[in-house]
Amino acid sequence: MIEPIYSLLVQLAQGQRSGMLLLVMMASGSASHIVTLWLRDGEMVHISDRMRRGAAALMVLRHARLLRRWQWFEVDSPAGLELHDLPVMSDFLQFEERHVVPALPEGAPVTVEQQRLERLFAIQTFMQVMGGAAGDDIFMQLLFDHPPVHAWDELIEACREEIGVYFGPLVARQVVDA
């Protein structure tokens, strides 16, 4: 696990924080991942990315090579949140401590994929903040309907349309094209 993610998890565990951690990272190869990690009193209760849940999604954290962005939301977990059988945070961090590696240096060249990932993060954050769990569901459905690797332009247009329905075309352009 790279040091920035490890340090962030240590801080949240020590502070016994409850809420949602949203991580945007690059994993091994050039794969991009958006991981959602729910904590309750500093303990992991749910983790997911696009296709994985639970321990399988936890492996994404271990293979991350670059943390692009993160955001902490001090919110209660949704009523229907599926709880996963995850390791105790202290045990997980103790194990990972032996495998912490430094992240890529600051100022490393930004690829088109990284720019797109940051754009998606901004769109997802807006949809989550403004629409809550329903906004997140809509965003995830748009990702499934228009995979960014194969249908980037269609995904961006679908995001513009979806946000435009609720907030108008001007706000949609500001969020999506920022």
Secondary structure, DSSP 4 states (H G I P E B T S, - for coil): -BHHHHHHHHHHHHTT--EEEEEEEE-STT-EEEEEEEEETTEEEEEE-SS-BTHHHHHHHHH--EEEEEEEE--PPPTTPPP-----HHHHHHHHHTT-BPPPPTTPPPPHHHHHHHHHHHHHHHHHHHHHHHHHHHHHHHHHHS-TTT-HHHHHHHHHHHHHHHHHHHHHHHHH--
